[in-house]
Amino acid sequence: MLTRVAMILASVLWALSASAQPAQAPPERVTFPSADGHTMLVGYLYKPVGVTRAPAVVMMHGRAGPYSERANGIYDASTLSLRHKAWGEEWASAGYVAILVDSFGPRGYPQGFPRHSYDSRPEALNEVTVRPLDAAGALAYLRARPDVIPDRIGLQGWSNGGSATISAMAPDGNAAPLTPVTGFRAALAFYPACGLKGKFDGVPFRPYAPTLVLHGTADEEVSYKRCADLVEKGRASGGDVDIKIYQGATHSFDSPGRKRQAIAANAAATEDAVDRALAFFARYVARTARD
């Protein structure tokens, strides 16, 4: 049976699955500090129905930001992109508290950035040095919530947010050591750029918790081969890191627009990626070795 996200993307109508899950309430807007020490971030919180205490997921948007390209100057829960809404609802339906972090809006760029703008983006949005601090801020916020199991939180990011996810899972030598108990239990990075500003050039790459990268061979924005090389390097360093490569899938293969989902490889990749993501977090985030 197709999952909620797969059905939504296949029809471009984020519909409920045939299993008739309870309808989700609109996400709650919350604020919390980034670990950068000065930025107050905005987040959109999805919560499971009828659950008093749950594992959680931090979601990091890509270069286009968290909002729809049709937001038309209105940046709030009503104008979140369909992809982010669907994933938030999917995680909540699966029993997780999920928070979508807006890294760009609080820093003056709610509309995000177009393709080919990488070299002109401000340093305040650096996905290697800054955005991982936003993920850490969201982690601290969730850990303090009474409805979240504090040592069962996963991290998910797309594109630029996927790069931030990878960087967050392998902090540099100046950062305090993290473990799956004190940090994220596991991470999912969808079609990230893996150059990471040279962060791992000549130094080991070893995520502190299980990390899964999902990429397509027809990605027109970033190199899946570079990510495959980084994953191989991580394994050689003893890291629990893997990559799933989808033949013919493009960048943003799970975006709901007709242009993306009309590509058969994208539709197939979406269905597999949703199932794979749910199973991955069920294994590493929702359940632990002591269960």
N, C-alpha and C positions, 0 to 999 in steps of 0.2 A: 504494500500500500504506500502511495506517495505521502511524504510528510507534508506538514502545513506549508513550509517554505517552497518545496518543490512544486506543489500544486499552484501556489500563488504565482511563482515565476513562470510556470508553463502556460498559464492562462492570462497572465498580466493582470490578474484580479486577486489580490491577496485573500483568497477564500479559505474558509474553514475546511479541514479535512473530513473525510467520510466518517471518521470516528466521533465527530460532533463534540469536540472539546468545548468547555465553557468559554463564552466570549470574554475577551480580556478588556479591562478598563483602559482608557487612554493613559499613557505614561505620565508619571508625576514629575514635575520639574523640581530639581533640587540644586543646591549650590554647596560647594566644598572647596577647600584650598588645594591647589597643586603642591606637590613636594618641592616646587621651585622656590617656595617661601614668600611669594608675593602675588600670585595670580589666583583670583577666585574663579573657579570653573563652574560651568553649568552642566548638569547631567539630566538625563531622562530615564526614569526608573520604571521598569516593568516588574510586576510581582505576580507570583503564582496564586491561583484562586484556592482558598481554603487551606493554605499552608502557613503555619505559624513561624517556622524556622527552616531555612533552606540554604543550599549551596548557592553560589553566585557567579556571575560572569561580568567582566568589564569589557566593553566594546569600544574600539578605537576607529574612528572614521578615516577615510582617505583624503586625498588632496582636494576633493570637491566639497569637503565639509559634511556635516550631518544632515543638512537640509536639502529639500528638493530644488532642482534648478528652476522650478516654477514658484518658488517661495515669494517672489515679487516684494522683497523687503520685509516680509513678516517671518521672523525666525523664532519659532516656538514649537511646542509639541504637535501642533496641527500641520506644520509644514515639514516635518521630518521626511527624509527620502523613504520610498516604499521598501527598499532593501533593509534599511535599519529598523523600520517598523516591524517588518516580517520576522527578522532575526530576534528582535526583542520579544515579540509575541511567541515565537517558537521556543525560546529558552524558558519563558514563563510557563508555557504549556507543559514543558518537560520538567517543571518543578524547581526552576532556578529564579532567583532575583537577578535581573540583568540591568546594567546601567550603561547607557550610551553617553560617552564623554564628549562634550563640545570643547575641543582645544582651540578652535579658531575664533569663534564668536567673541569670547571674553578678551581676545587680543586684537579685536578690530577687523576681523576678516570672516564674518559669518557666511559670506557667499562662497568661500573656498577659492580654488584656483583652477584655471583651465590647463589643458595639456600643454606641454612645452614651456611651462613657466618655472621649472624647477630652480634654475639659476637666479631667478629674480625674487624668490620668496624670502621673507625676512628671517633673520637668524633666530628671532623669538619663537619661531615655529619649527625649529630644527628637530627632525624626527629621531635623531640619534642621541642628542644631549638634552633636549627639552621635553619632548612629548612622553618619553618614558617616565619623567617626573609627574606628568599628569596621570599616567596609569597608576603610579605609586600613590598619588593623592586619592584616586578613586578606590584603590585597595584599602587604604586607611579608613576612608569613609564607610565602606561596606563592613569592614571588620568591627566598626563601632556600632553598627545597627543591631538591635536585638532580634530582628527577623532573619539575620544572616549567620550561618555557621562560619566563624571567623577564619578557620584554617582550611576551608574548602571553596576557594575562589579561583576561577580560571580567567584567562585573558584571550581576547579575540581581536584581530585587527585586519583591515583591508588596505591594500596598496601602501600609501604613505603610513597609514596606521599599522599595516603589517610590518613595515620596516621598524616602526617604533616598538612593536611587540617583540621582534627578534632582539633588538637592542636591550629592551627591558629584561629579557630573560638571560642576558649575559652581561651584567653590569661590569664596568671597568674596575681595575684594581683599587681605585680610590673609594669605591662604594662599599657599604657594609655588606658582608656576606649574607645571602638569602638562601632559604631552603623552601621546599614545597609547603612546609608548615608556616613559616614566617612570611613567605611571599605568595606567588601564584602556584597553584597545584600543577597547572599545565597551560599550554598556549597553542592557539591556532593562528597562523599567519596566511591570509589569502593574498595571492599574487603580489608579494612585497618586492621592492627593489633591494637587492642584497649587496650592493656596493657599500652601503652604510658609511659613506664618507671616509672609507679607509680604516674604520675602527678596528677591524680584525686583520689588517695587513701585517703580516709578520708576527702576530700574536695568536694565542690559542682562542678558539671559539668553542665554548662549552656551556650550553644552557643549564641552569641549575635544576630545571624540572622538564618533564617531557614536552617536546615542542614538535608540532606538525605543520609543515609548509604545504600549501596547495597552489598549484600553478598550471598554466597552459602553454603549450608549445607555440601557439599563434599569438601570444601576448605582444601587442604592438607598442607597448610603453616601456616595459622593463624586461630583463633577460631571465628566463627560467633557468638557463644554463648556469648563470652566476649563482643562483640560489642552490642548484644541485651541487655545485662545487663547494659552497659554504656548508651545506649539510654534510657532505663527505668529510670536510675538514672537522666539523663538529663531532662526527662519529669517531674520527681518528683521535680526537682529544678525549674520548670517553663519554661524550654527551649522548643523552637519550633524545635524538632528533631524527626526524624522517621527512621525506617529501613525497607527495603524490602528484604526478605530472599527468595532465589530461591532454591527449593528442587532439590538436585542432582547436582547443579552447583559447579564447582571447582574454585580454585584460577585462576585469569586471564581468567575468562570465556569469556571475550570479545576479547581475542587475536585471530588473524586471522589464526594461524597455523592450519593445518588439524587435528593435534592431539587434539586440544581443540574443534574445531568446529564439529568434528565427534561425539562428545558427545551431544546427543539430548538435554539434560538439559541445556548445555552451549549455544547452538544455540537459544533455546527458551528464556533463560535469556537475551541474547544479544539483541534480538528483543524488548523485553519488556523494558530493561534498557535504550536503546536508546530513545524509545518513551517517557519513564518516565522522562528521563533527559531533553529532549527538552521541555516537558510540564512544568517541575518544574522551569526551568530558564525562560520560557516564562511568567510564573506567577509572579516570584519573582524578576527577573533581568530585563527583557525587559519591563515589565509593573510595575508601582508603584501605590500606593493607591491614589495618586493625579491625575492619568490619567483618 
